[in-house]
Amino acid sequence: MEVIKVHEAAREQAITIAILEFISMEQHDAVTQRMEDAAHGVLPNRSAQAKPMHSK
């Protein structure tokens, strides 16, 4: 069981690092916080969501 927990933590960290590579530094804290919230089942506040990075 402990091996599974370590594996899952490593996978989560790898995913986080990969995601953060593709967003601006200014958004890192907000994205990291949103990922933490999602991991704990907290739904996003639609009015507080960040604007899309790409707009037409």
N, C-alpha and C positions, 0 to 999 in steps of 0.2 A: 504494500500500500504506500509506503514512504517513497519508494522508487517512482511510483506513478505521480505522486505529488511533485516531486522534484522535476520529473519530465514535463509535466503540465506547466510548472512555473517557468521553466526554460523556454518552452514553446511560446508562452504568453509574452515573455520578454523579447523573443526574436520577432514576433509579430509587431509588437510596439515599436521596436527599433526600425523595422521596415516601413511602417506607416509614417513615422516621424521623419524619415528621409525625404518624403514626398510632399511635405507641407512646410510653409514658412515658419521660421523660428518664432515669430510673433504668435503663432497659433499653437505651439507645442503645449503650453500649460493648459489651455482650454481643451485641447484634444485629449491630453492625458487625464484631466479631470473627468471628461465625458466617458472615457473608457473605464475609469474607476467606478463611476456612477452606474454604468451599464452592467458591470460585473456584480454590482450589489442590487440590481433590479430597480434602480431609480430611473423613472421615465424623464425624458428631457422636457424642459419648459420651452414650448415652441416660440414664445416671444423673446427668449434669451439666446436662441441658437445663433451661431455665427453665420455670417453671410457666406454664400458659396464662393469658392475661390475663383471660379470662372463664370463670368456673366456675359451675356450677349449684348 
